[in-house]
């Protein structure tokens, strides 16, 4: 007979070896731990292990491990909710997650009703004299808890620039492509993921209109596309503007002006409660019969709650349809909002030179690792530049220093009146181009030419002590915008 300490050690070791990856998905302590033992009497029988699911749970995650494999003991795994059977993975998985929008393959998404649920343990083989000790760890994610993502363990580590596309559509809304017989059909999600990998992207957000159904497909694809971070998104499409919501999988109402979402404040409240960040899409487009709600006309928008603005949509980098002017107006009003871009792709099979191809433009994010939390946090901080052509290697790094303090794009820097501010710009892949400055600082350097593939330039100016912002872009020899940076903020209001 094993002692309690020995039993705990054995189960713990089994968990470490069998579900280390699954455990990395949910680093906090489990809400429940279920333990038990199956003996030879359980051979070719089913055992149901009940547990209570409280009200308000939006996601259930289970990690399961057992001992006795050296003795050929086998325990299969399934799940019942209070009303129906929710899935059977047998022995092919040691953990699973399920929510209303998505579930691990083998399990069904759907409402998580409170009450008594049951783990179903099948024992296709346990020898007469054998025993198998099992442990199930269970986590309950409630409303407002941040969703770690379909690949909660980082896909790669190390601080660097990660390249992605934040706006794309599949057959779960109005994304179409040609079938194998050449017929126009709703384009499956995997085609978007394939195209993103072919473009050399590190992350994508699939943003089907007002839909959450594509999350089920993304959940299934994530283990295979383990070199591409799949971020859940959706385009909240209203009659008064479109906005991307990144991060959560819970439903957020898009019926702006109805009893479900009477005001933009309601939509933003729901987005916050779901744990997401909001980016206004293509605000420079006109609204009307040709494009319902495409421009941003939502009344009483609280821009202090907007994380990002899509300033480049597909090929619309400059001109009257660009979102740059709309964004700069918010910067001038004192808001610190990140500029992002998105292809707004509706056909994953478009070649790279045909707009709106996936990855054109590319949103390039400086983050410490390739994980959903790190990428979204970096976007919120403004550690972002846009590569309008969607290349694989163009680079724009901007840093400011004054009085011993430093800042990068998206950061704030204290610079009292009379203080010298030094700006250093590092640009790669734009030989023959030039720097272009925008903002309210009054900085006006004279040497802006970029001669060479990898160039670092610096200049200084004297701060006037006012709240202001400075953005550095890169233009080609023909004057065309190639790289668009995010601002560094001087003396922003608290």
N, C-alpha and C positions, 0 to 999 in steps of 0.2 A: 504494500500500500504506500503510495507516495505521500510525502508530507505536503502541507499547504504551500510552503515556500518552494519546494521542488516543482510542484504543479504550476505555480505562477511563473517560475523561471522557464519551464519547458514551453508553456504557451507563449510567453513573451518572446522566446527565441524563434518559435515558429512564425509568429507574427512578423518579426523582424525580417526573416528570410523570405516569407511568402508575399507580404503586402507592403513592403517598404515604399514602393511607388505610390500605392493607393493612400497610404498614411500621409505622404507628403502633400496630398491634395487638401487635407483638413488638419492643420497643425494644432488647432485648439483641442482641449480635452473633450472626449465624447460625452454626450448627454446621458447615454445609457451604456452599460456593459452587461451583456448576457453571457453566462457561462453554464456549462453542464457537461455531462458525460454520456456517451453512447457505448454500450457493451455488446457482446455477442448476441444478446436477446433482441437487439434492434436490427439485426441482419434482414435485409429486404423488407423493411418497414419504413414508415414515414412518421416523423416526430414534429409536432407543431409547438413552437416556442412563442408564447404571447408577449406582447409589449404594448404599452400605451403611447399613442401619438396625441399630444395636446392640441388644442385649437390654435390656429394662427401659423402653423408650420407650412412653409412653401417648398422645402426640399428635404428629402430624407437621404442620408448617405450611410451605407453599411459596409463595414470591413469584417471579413470572416476568416478564421483560421482554425485548424484543428491538428492534433497530434495523432500518432499511430500510423503514419504512412509507411514507416519501415515494416510494419506488420501487415501491410496491404489494406489497411482500413481506408474507406472512401466515404466521404459525406458530401452529398449534393445539396444545392441551395436553391430555394425559391421564396416567394413572398405572397401573402394574401393581405388585402386590406379588409375593412369591416364588411365589404359587400362583394368583392370579386377577387379573382386570382390576378396578380399583377406581374407575374413573370417567373421564369424558371431558367436559371443559368447552369444547373447541374454542377459539374465539376470544372466548367470552363472559365470561371471567374471567381476571384476571391474578394470581390467588392463590387458595389454598384451604387448608383445614385438615380433618383427619380424626382421629378417635379411636374407641375402642370404642363410645362412647355416641352420638356425633353426628358429622356431617360437613357441609361446605359442599354445598348442592344441586349436583348433577352428580356427586357422589362418595359412596361407600358407607362407612358406619361399620362397625366390626368390629375384631377383634384385629389388632394391629400386630406381626406376626411378624418376628423378626430375620432378616437375610439380605440378599440383593440385590434391591432394588426398582429400578424403571425409570420415568423420565419418558418419556412417549411424545410425540414432537413430529411433528405432521403439517404438511406444507407444501403447501397447496392452490394457492399461487401464489408462485413466486420466478422472476423473469425471468432469462434466460440469463446476462447480464453482471452481475447483482446479487449482493449478499451480505447476509446478516442475521446480526448478532452477537447471541447470546442470553446471558442470565445468569439462573440460578435460585438463589435463596437458600433454604436449608432449615434449619428449626429442629426440634430434638427436645426435647419436654417429657417429663421423666422423673418417676417417682413422687415425690410430695412437693413438686413445683414448683407454685406457686400458679397456678391457672387464671385468666387475665385476664378471661374472660367472653365472651359471645356478641357484645358490643359493646365490645371492649377500648379503643377510643378513647372518651374521655368524651363523653356525649351533650350535655352542657352544662357550662359552667364558672362559677366564682364561688361563694364561700362563701354558703350560704343553707340554709334548711330545706327538705328534700325529703320528699315525702309518698308513702307506699307501704303495701302489704299484704304480709305475710310468711307467709301460710298460706292456700293455696287448692288445689283439686283439679280435675282434668279427667278426660276419658275414659280416661286412662292408669291411673287407679285407679277410684275410685267417684264421679266427677263425672258427672252426667247433666243433660240438658236436652231440650227438645222439638225434634224435627226439623221441617223445613219442612212436613211433613204432620201434625204434631202428635203424633208417636210419641216416647216416651221412649227416648233413645239416649245412648250415651257421648258426653259433650260435647267437641267438638274444642278444641284449645288456643287457636285464634285467637279463639274466643268470649270466653275469659277476658281476653285482651289487649284486645279491643275494649271490654269492659265497664270495664276499668281505665282506659283512655283517657277513656271517657265520664264516669268518676267524677273525672277530673282528677288521677289519680295520676302520680307521676314514676317509680316503680319497683315491681316485684312480684317475689315469689319463688313459683314454682309448685312445690308440695310434694306430689306424688303419693306414695301409700304404697309404700315400698320399691322404687320404680321409678326407672329412669334413661331409659326409652324416650321420655319427653316432651322430653328435651333435643334430640332430633333435630328435633322440631317447633319448639322455641324457636330453634334455630340457623337454621332457614329463615325464621322470622318476624322475627327481629331487624333485618335491613336495612329491612324495611317499617315496622316500629314504631320508627322512629328517634327518637321523642320519648318512649319508654317503655323504661326499663332492665329487661331480663329477666334476673333472677338465677337461676341453677340452684339448685334445692333439692330435697329429698325428705324425706318424713316417715318416719323410721326407726321403724316400728311394731312393738313387741315385746309380749310377754305381760305385761310389768311396767312399761310406760310408753311414751309416744310422744315423740319429739324430732325437731325439724327440723334438718337439716344443710344449711348454706348454703355455696355457693362451688364445690366441686369437682363434676366429672362422673363420676369413677371410682366403682366400686361399693364400698359399705361394707355389711358383713353385718349383718342385722337379727335373726338367729336367736339371740337372747340365751338362754343356758343350754344351747346345743348345742355340739358340738365346734368349729363354725365361729366362735362367739362365746361362749365359756364364761362371761364376766363382762362387766360394764359397762366395766371397764377395757379389755377387748379392743376393744369398740366405739369407745371414745374414742381408743384408740391408732390404730385404722384411720381414724377421722375426721381425726385430726391428721396422719397420714401422707398423707392425700389433700389436705390443705391447707384444711380447712373449719372452720367454727365451729358449735357445737352450742347449740341452744335447746330447753329442756324445754317441752313443750306441755301446756296445760290440766291442770296438776298437781292442781287442786282437784276434778276430776271423780271420781265413784266408778268403781271397776273391777268388772266382773262380766259376767254374761251379756248385759246390755243394751249394754255398751260394753267390749269386751275390752281390758284394759290401759290404759284411758283415764286413770286416775289414775297418779301416779308412785310405784311401789313397788319400783323397782330397788334391790337391796341394794348396799351399799358404793359408792354413787355419790360420786365425788370432785368436789365442787362447785367446787373451785378450777379445774377444767378446763371448767366450764360457762360459756359466754359470756353467755347470756341465758335468761330465763324468760318464757314467754307468760302474763302475768298477766291479760290480758283476751282471752277467746276468743269471737268473735262478740258476742252480747248479754250475755255473762256478765261484767259489770263488777264487781258487788258481790254479797255474799251468800255462803252456804256453798260454792258451786261456783266462786267466783272463785279465781284463783291468787295474789291479793295476799298472803294470809296465809302461804302456802307460801314466797313470795319474801322477805317480811319476816323470816321465821325464818332464812333463809340470810344476810340482811344482818346480823341480830343475832349470827350465828355468826362474823362477820368477813369474809364473802365479798363481793366487789364484783362483782355480777351485774346486768346490764342488764335492766330491764323492757321487754318488747315486747308487741305485740298482733297478732292475726291474725283475719281473718273466719272462717277455716275453711270457706270457701265451697265448696259442692258443686254449685251450679247457677249458671252465669255469667249467666243471664237473669233472676235475681231482681231486682226493683226495689229502689232504695236504701232504701226504708222497710220492707223485709221481711228480717228476719235469717235466715240470715247473709249479707247482701249484701256484694259485693266492696267493700273499702275501709272497712268498719265492723267494728271500729275501724280508724283509720289510725295507722300508726307513722310519726312525723315525726322525721327524722334531720337533724342539723346536720353538713354535710360540705362540703369545699372544692370539690367538683365532683360531677357525676352520673356516677359510674363504679362498677363493682362493687367494686373495691378500696377506694375512698373510703367508700362506704356501709357495707360490712362492717366496716371499721376504725372508723368512727364508732359503729356499734352496739357493737363491743367496748369502746369507751371510755365508753359510757353517754351520749353526746350525743344524747339521745332523749327525746321525750315522746309521750304517746298522746292522740289526739283521738278520744274514744269515739263521738261521733256521725258521725265521718268527714266533717267539713266541709272546705271548700277553703281556709279562711283563718284559723281560730282559731290562736292562738299562745300559747306559754308559754316564757318565757326566765327562767332563774334564775341569778344570779351571787352569789358570796360573795367578800368581801375581808377580809383581816386582815394587819396588819403589812406592807403594801405588796405582798402576794401576792394573786392572784385565782384564782378557779376557777368553772367552769360545771358544769351537771349532768353527773355521771359523774366529775368530777375530784376530786382530794384537795387539802386545804388544811391546812397546819400552823397550829395555834392553841394555843399553850401556855396553861396555866392562868392566868386573869386577863386574857387577851387579848380585845379587843373584836372581834366578828365582825359585819360588816355584810352583810345580805342584800338584794339588789335583785331585784324581780320585775316582769317586763313581760308583761302579758296583753292579748290582742286578741280581740275578738268575744265577750266574755262579760259584757256590761253587765248589772248587777244581780246578778252572782254574788259569790262571796267566796273568799278563799284558805283552804286547809285544810292544816295542817301535820302531818307524821308523822315519827317518828324518835326518836333517843335523846339529842339535844343539850339538851333542856330549854327550848328557845326557845319563848316564848309571847307573841307580839305581840297587841295588843288591837284594832288597826284593820285589819280584814281585808276590808272591803267594797270592791267594785269598781264604781265609778260612772263609766260612760263606756265607749265602744267600745275605746279604746286607753288603757290605764292602766299607770302605773309606780308601784309602792309599794316602800318600803324599811323595814327595821327592824333593830335591833341586839340582840345578847345577849352575855353574857360567857362565854367558853369555860372549861370546867373541866379541860381538858388531857387528858381521856380520849379513847380512840378512839370515835367516834360517827358518826352519819349524820343528815342532815336532808333531807326531801323536801317539796316544795310542790306541792299539787294545786289545782284550781279546781272549785268546785261551783256549780251554778245556784241561783237564788233558792229553788227547791223542795228544795234539799239534794242533788240528784242529781249524781253525779260527772260532770264534763264533760271535764276535762283531767287526766291523771295524769303527774306528773313523775318523773324519776330522781333519786337522791340526790346530794348533795354530801357527801363523806366528810371528816371532821375527824380528823386524827392517826391514820390507819389503820395497822395493824401492817404492817411491811415484808414 
